[in-house]
Amino acid sequence: MSPDEAFDTAYREHYWAVSRFVARRLDGQPSEVEEVVAEVFAVAWRRRRELPGSPLPWLYGVARNCLANAVRGRGRYRRLLARLGHHEVTRGRRTVSGPDAERPGSWVLEALDRLTEADQEVLKLTAWEELTVEELATVLGCGRSAAAMRLHRARQRLRAQIDTVRGTVPVPAGTSTEEQGT
């Protein structure tokens, strides 16, 4: 298969997966998501001779870099608006959610938000993108063992944050309810 055919196949098979990956991480307008996805596939086109046999994890790695660039650009834009001082974004005008705005399971997202960006990304890649540890290692640019350890530690930290958010205290194994004072 030629590099052009490999790119064409990767684009057709993985466009929507990359779009969902970007959309879940870039909480913005659809046009912003489309810009980042377009940049991902522009990079893939320029580097089409380097496309691996299974390109999705590689595309996710490219998407992470493109997202980082987009976030930095958004930050520069906001700093410019703050200097100008005449834009509603700089004045903190935000729509207040209604009383029924709480979504089921929002506590999980709250716990996830309390983690570092690195932990969040590892968990999102395995849960949202359904990557294996080998594919996770490809996206992160590390070995399989390092990726497995990062995932294990991120899951432990998420469990601790869930306990904090939910107001539960884990009960050590073998502890009876009398010992707990209940």
Residue pairs with C-beta under 8 A, 6 or more apart in sequence:
1 9
3 48
3 49
3 51
4 48
6 48
6 51
6 55
7 44
7 45
7 48
7 51
10 44
10 51
10 55
10 56
10 59
11 41
11 44
14 55
14 56
14 59
15 37
15 41
17 56
17 59
17 129
18 37
18 40
18 41
18 56
18 59
18 60
18 63
19 33
19 37
20 128
21 60
21 63
21 128
21 129
22 33
22 36
22 37
22 40
22 63
22 66
22 67
23 30
23 33
24 124
24 128
25 67
25 124
26 32
26 33
26 36
26 67
26 70
26 71
28 74
32 70
35 70
36 63
36 66
36 67
36 70
37 63
39 66
39 69
39 70
40 59
40 62
40 63
40 66
43 62
43 65
43 66
44 51
44 55
44 59
44 62
51 58
52 58
52 138
54 135
56 135
57 131
57 135
57 136
57 138
57 139
58 138
58 139
60 125
60 129
60 131
60 139
61 138
61 139
61 140
61 141
64 121
64 139
78 89
78 90
81 87
81 89
81 90
82 90
84 90
103 109
107 162
107 165
107 166
108 162
110 165
111 158
111 161
111 162
111 164
111 165
112 120
112 123
112 158
112 161
113 120
114 161
114 164
114 165
115 123
115 154
115 157
115 158
115 161
118 150
118 154
119 150
119 153
119 154
119 157
119 158
120 154
122 136
122 140
122 147
122 150
122 151
122 154
123 151
123 154
123 155
123 158
125 131
125 136
125 139
125 140
126 133
126 136
126 151
131 139
133 144
133 147
133 148
133 151
134 144
134 147
136 147
136 150
136 151
137 143
137 144
137 146
137 147
140 146
140 147
140 150
142 150
163 169
163 170
171 180
